[in-house]
């Protein structure tokens, strides 16, 4: 899909990938989030290779068809998602 490409997503900032329909935005995000098996090449964050389980520790990917509660602010929606993620992580440890 891509060859010799790098990019920067700064901590604490929301990033967006924009492009026309069919440009491969979702495919790129699915590969970066290890939702599609990367058959060649390596994925690295901060110089270290990662997989799906490690990706979940440092990033999150909201699918384009996720349903968000319209009554919540953006901050409340992100806080809810973060809290839910922590609860699920604690359940995995049990």
C-alpha positions in Angstrom: 0.0 0.0 0.0 2.7 2.5 1.0 6.5 2.4 0.9 9.0 4.3 3.0 6.4 6.6 4.6 6.5 8.2 8.0 4.3 10.7 9.9 3.8 12.4 13.2 0.8 12.4 15.5 1.5 14.5 18.5 0.5 13.4 22.0 -2.6 15.2 23.3 -3.8 16.4 19.9 -6.6 15.1 17.8 -5.6 14.3 14.2 -7.7 13.8 11.1 -7.0 12.2 7.8 -8.8 13.9 5.0 -9.3 12.9 1.4 -11.9 12.1 -1.3 -14.1 9.0 -1.2 -12.1 6.0 -2.2 -8.7 7.6 -1.5 -7.8 4.8 1.1 -8.3 6.8 4.4 -10.1 3.9 6.1 -7.7 1.3 4.7 -4.7 3.3 6.0 -6.3 3.7 9.5 -7.2 0.0 9.6 -3.6 -0.9 8.8 -2.2 1.5 11.4 -4.6 0.2 14.0 -3.7 -3.4 13.1 -7.3 -4.2 12.1 -5.9 -5.5 8.8 -3.1 -7.9 8.8 0.0 -6.1 7.6 1.6 -8.8 5.4 4.8 -6.9 4.6 6.7 -4.2 6.4 6.6 -3.1 9.9 4.5 -0.7 12.0 6.4 1.5 14.5 5.4 4.1 17.0 8.2 6.0 18.8 10.7 3.8 17.0 9.3 0.6 18.4 7.3 -2.1 16.5 3.7 -2.6 17.7 0.8 -4.9 17.2 -3.0 -4.6 18.0 -2.6 -5.2 21.7 0.1 -2.6 22.0 -1.7 -0.1 19.8 -4.6 -0.2 22.3 -2.3 1.0 25.0 -1.3 4.3 23.3 -3.9 5.2 20.8 -7.5 4.8 19.8 -9.4 4.6 16.5 -13.0 5.6 16.3 -14.7 3.8 13.4 -16.6 6.0 10.9 -19.9 4.3 11.7 -19.6 4.5 15.6 -22.8 5.9 17.1 -22.1 8.8 19.4 -24.7 10.2 21.9 -25.9 13.5 20.5 -26.6 14.9 24.0 -22.9 14.8 25.0 -20.3 17.4 24.3 -17.1 16.4 22.5 -15.2 16.4 25.9 -17.9 14.2 27.5 -17.8 11.8 24.6 -14.0 11.4 24.8 -14.2 11.1 28.6 -16.9 8.4 28.3 -14.8 6.5 25.8 -11.6 6.8 27.9 -13.5 5.6 31.1 -15.0 2.7 29.2 -11.6 1.7 27.9 -10.2 1.7 31.4 -13.0 -0.4 32.7 -12.6 -2.9 29.9 -8.8 -3.1 30.5 -9.5 -3.8 34.2 -11.9 -6.6 33.2 -9.2 -8.2 31.0 -6.9 -8.4 34.0 -9.5 -10.3 36.0 
